[in-house]
C-alpha cells in the first residue's frame, strides 16, 4: 500500500492519496467500500481520501482524474459551497491541484 497525505490550508482539509489493491485492507483500516473499477473518493470528517488500485486490469490515469473530480466535489459539499456554473475557476483549480499532488507524490514515485 502506497500513501501520500497533504494539507490544503485554504480549505482546512487533509487529502490522503492511497494506492492499494486490496479492498479488504481498505475496508478494515478505513471502513470504506472500495469498488472493482479502480478508485473511490470519500470524505471522513474534514479529510478527503482518494483510493486507487493501479493493479486493476483496466486501470488508467483517467480513473485517477475521475476520482479527483469526486474528491473536489466532496470538499465543496462538505463546506456547503455551490458550483458557480458561469465561473467555475475555483473548482477547476482545485481539481488540478488535487490531481498534481497525487500524480507527482504518489503515482510518479
Backbone bond lengths (Angstrom), bond angles and torsions (degrees), N, CA, C in turn:
res aa  C-N    CA-C-N  psi(-1)  N-CA   C-N-CA  omega(-1)  CA-C   N-CA-C  phi
1 X - - - 1.458 - - 1.532 107.35 -
2 X 1.319 116.35 123.33 1.463 121.72 174.24 1.516 108.68 -101.52
3 X 1.347 115.83 143.49 1.465 118.99 -176.93 1.526 109.96 -144.40
4 X 1.329 115.33 142.92 1.463 122.32 173.77 1.528 107.40 -141.24
5 X 1.322 116.98 133.71 1.466 121.51 178.74 1.517 109.81 -127.31
6 X 1.321 115.10 145.91 1.466 121.14 179.10 1.523 108.57 -149.19
7 X 1.325 115.85 145.90 1.464 121.27 178.90 1.526 108.87 -98.88
8 X 1.318 115.58 133.66 1.457 121.75 173.55 1.525 106.60 -105.45
9 X 1.331 116.18 97.20 1.465 121.70 -173.25 1.525 113.03 -60.08
10 X 1.318 116.93 -35.54 1.465 120.25 -178.63 1.528 111.90 -53.11
11 X 1.332 116.26 -39.38 1.464 120.99 -178.44 1.535 112.36 -108.16
12 X 1.322 117.01 6.68 1.474 122.88 -179.60 1.539 109.82 49.56
13 X 1.314 114.70 54.29 1.462 121.24 -174.43 1.525 110.35 -137.94
14 X 1.318 115.00 140.71 1.464 121.22 172.08 1.526 108.04 -97.66
15 X 1.311 115.25 135.25 1.461 121.89 173.42 1.521 107.74 -108.77
16 X 1.328 115.75 130.42 1.461 122.16 179.03 1.522 108.11 -119.37
17 X 1.312 116.02 119.90 1.460 122.67 178.10 1.525 107.14 -104.84
18 X 1.317 116.89 123.44 1.463 120.86 -175.32 1.523 109.64 -133.28
19 X 1.324 115.00 125.16 1.467 121.68 175.70 1.521 106.93 -106.45
20 X 1.313 115.86 112.77 1.461 120.59 -176.15 1.526 108.98 -146.69
21 X 1.322 116.19 134.23 1.462 119.10 -179.48 1.526 112.87 -97.54
22 X 1.326 116.97 12.94 1.466 120.33 -179.18 1.527 110.45 -120.41
23 X 1.318 115.76 109.98 1.467 119.71 175.68 1.515 111.07 -62.18
24 X 1.336 116.46 -34.88 1.471 120.23 -179.60 1.525 111.39 -63.91
25 X 1.327 117.46 -42.91 1.471 120.33 178.92 1.528 110.88 -62.23
26 X 1.320 116.69 -42.35 1.468 120.59 -179.96 1.525 109.68 -64.10
27 X 1.323 116.84 -45.06 1.459 119.81 -178.73 1.529 111.04 -64.94
28 X 1.330 116.96 -44.38 1.466 120.32 -179.00 1.521 111.99 -64.31
29 X 1.330 116.99 -41.80 1.463 120.30 -175.39 1.525 112.74 -81.71
30 X 1.347 117.86 -38.98 1.467 121.18 -172.90 1.523 114.31 -116.53
31 X 1.342 117.31 -11.89 1.459 120.41 -178.95 1.513 113.25 70.54
32 X 1.322 116.41 25.08 1.465 121.59 -176.56 1.523 109.17 -115.55
33 X 1.328 115.41 131.77 1.462 121.09 176.32 1.520 109.18 -70.49
34 X 1.317 116.39 134.19 1.464 122.79 -178.85 1.518 107.06 -119.19
35 X 1.319 117.13 115.97 1.459 120.23 -172.72 1.527 112.34 -80.08
36 X 1.298 115.37 175.96 1.463 121.95 -176.88 1.520 113.68 -78.16
37 X 1.324 119.56 -14.95 1.462 119.79 -173.21 1.515 114.82 -82.39
38 X 1.296 117.91 -0.41 1.446 118.44 171.86 1.502 117.00 104.29
39 X 1.331 119.45 7.76 1.453 118.46 178.04 1.511 114.20 -175.17
40 X 1.332 114.45 157.60 1.466 121.72 174.65 1.525 107.80 -160.52
41 X 1.316 116.23 145.54 1.465 122.11 173.54 1.516 107.12 -118.39
42 X 1.330 116.48 135.98 1.456 120.00 -174.49 1.519 110.33 -145.59
43 X 1.320 115.38 145.28 1.460 122.66 177.09 1.519 109.31 -101.76
44 X 1.340 115.88 134.36 1.462 121.17 174.96 1.523 107.01 -137.86
45 X 1.328 116.43 107.40 1.463 120.15 -174.36 1.516 109.81 65.68
46 X 1.320 116.66 -119.33 1.470 120.16 175.90 1.527 111.13 -106.70
47 X 1.325 116.93 11.52 1.463 121.36 -179.44 1.528 110.53 -102.85
48 X 1.322 114.33 141.82 1.463 121.77 175.25 1.523 107.64 -109.60
49 X 1.319 116.31 128.58 1.458 122.28 177.76 1.520 109.12 -111.68
50 X 1.323 115.34 131.19 1.460 120.89 174.06 1.525 106.34 -119.24
51 X 1.320 115.17 109.66 1.454 121.22 179.02 1.518 108.49 -101.21
52 X 1.322 115.78 132.80 1.455 120.41 174.83 1.518 108.47 -132.95
53 X 1.314 115.22 159.57 1.455 121.88 177.47 1.523 107.59 -129.40
54 X 1.327 116.27 91.13 1.467 119.98 -178.03 1.524 112.60 -70.77
55 X 1.336 117.07 -8.50 1.468 120.86 176.83 1.537 111.86 -87.87
56 X 1.329 116.51 -8.08 1.465 120.70 178.39 1.523 108.93 -59.75
57 X 1.319 117.53 137.68 1.473 121.83 -171.52 1.529 113.84 -57.12
58 X 1.311 118.65 -33.73 1.469 121.05 -179.10 1.520 112.61 -108.05
59 X 1.351 117.30 20.65 1.454 119.53 -177.32 1.520 110.65 -67.30
60 X 1.338 114.81 139.11 1.461 120.88 174.41 1.523 107.71 -150.60
61 X 1.300 115.77 168.58 1.455 120.98 -175.08 1.527 112.53 -60.87
62 X 1.319 117.46 -28.11 1.463 118.83 179.56 1.528 111.97 -63.94
63 X 1.329 118.53 -26.24 1.470 120.79 174.98 1.524 109.58 -66.23
64 X 1.329 116.79 -41.03 1.459 120.40 178.23 1.526 110.90 -64.50
65 X 1.320 117.51 -44.34 1.473 121.12 177.36 1.525 109.76 -59.34
66 X 1.306 116.20 -44.28 1.464 122.70 178.43 1.531 110.36 -55.45
67 X 1.335 116.95 -46.48 1.464 120.54 -179.96 1.530 112.11 -69.22
68 X 1.326 117.20 -30.58 1.472 120.41 176.07 1.522 110.99 -63.52
69 X 1.323 116.97 -38.76 1.467 120.74 176.97 1.529 109.80 -64.89
70 X 1.322 117.21 -44.05 1.469 119.89 176.62 1.527 111.37 -60.77
71 X 1.331 117.31 -40.27 1.464 121.02 179.68 1.524 110.59 -63.09
72 X 1.325 117.53 -44.12 1.466 120.95 178.36 1.522 110.46 -62.83
73 X 1.309 116.51 -40.40 1.459 120.49 178.40 1.527 111.06 -65.04
74 X 1.328 117.47 -41.83 1.471 121.33 176.82 1.526 110.67 -58.11
75 X 1.328 116.05 -42.74 1.461 120.13 179.39 1.518 110.94 -63.66
76 X 1.329 117.27 -48.15 1.467 120.60 179.09 1.524 110.84 -59.07
77 X 1.323 116.99 -43.71 1.473 120.19 179.71 1.526 111.19 -63.35
78 X 1.333 116.99 -41.13 1.469 120.17 -178.21 1.523 111.69 -66.02
79 X 1.317 116.96 -28.84 1.467 121.72 179.72 1.528 112.18 -95.14
80 X 1.335 115.13 3.38 1.470 122.17 -178.86 1.532 111.47 57.55
81 X 1.333 114.84 37.51 1.463 121.59 176.35 1.525 108.04 -94.60
82 X 1.304 116.65 139.92 1.453 121.08 178.87 1.519 109.98 -103.75
83 X 1.324 114.62 147.40 1.461 119.82 175.30 1.523 108.64 -73.83
84 X 1.299 116.24 130.50 1.460 121.13 173.51 1.523 106.20 -92.62
85 X 1.311 117.36 105.42 1.458 121.66 -174.38 1.529 113.06 -66.08
86 X 1.322 116.90 -17.76 1.464 119.79 178.27 1.524 111.80 -94.92
87 X 1.329 116.65 -14.24 1.459 121.15 177.94 1.524 108.24 -149.13
88 X 1.327 115.64 84.50 1.458 120.10 -176.60 1.532 112.71 -101.85
89 X 1.327 116.16 27.05 1.461 121.10 -178.43 1.527 112.48 -59.73
90 X 1.326 118.09 -42.60 1.472 119.52 -178.05 1.526 110.39 -62.94
91 X 1.319 117.24 -39.42 1.459 120.92 178.57 1.530 110.40 -67.63
92 X 1.324 116.83 -43.49 1.462 121.06 -179.80 1.529 111.21 -63.35
93 X 1.328 117.63 -43.12 1.462 120.34 176.88 1.516 111.50 -63.45
94 X 1.330 117.14 -39.71 1.459 121.22 178.98 1.527 110.62 -62.46
95 X 1.320 117.85 -46.62 1.463 121.05 178.66 1.529 109.82 -60.32
96 X 1.332 116.97 -43.15 1.462 120.69 178.14 1.513 112.24 -61.44
97 X 1.327 117.16 -42.33 1.463 121.40 179.31 1.524 110.95 -64.51
98 X 1.329 116.34 -45.14 1.469 120.59 179.37 1.526 109.50 -59.50
99 X 1.328 116.24 -47.29 1.463 120.48 -178.86 1.530 111.09 -59.97
100 X 1.326 117.20 -50.68 1.468 120.84 -176.69 1.530 111.38 -62.57
101 X 1.331 118.11 -41.01 1.462 120.80 178.09 1.523 110.93 -60.09
102 X 1.309 116.73 -49.01 1.458 120.46 -179.17 1.513 112.92 -69.00
103 X 1.321 115.83 -40.69 1.465 119.93 -177.05 1.531 111.49 -64.52
104 X 1.311 117.20 -52.09 1.467 120.23 -175.57 1.515 114.09 -77.84
105 X 1.314 118.56 -25.30 1.461 120.27 -175.43 1.525 114.38 -104.40
106 X 1.327 117.80 -12.23 1.454 120.17 177.34 1.530 110.92 -121.24
107 X 1.313 116.10 -52.79 1.460 119.39 -172.34 1.519 113.72 -78.95
108 X 1.318 118.72 -34.63 1.463 121.45 -177.33 1.522 113.00 -83.55
109 X 1.308 118.52 -11.84 1.475 120.91 -177.87 1.499 111.71 -86.46
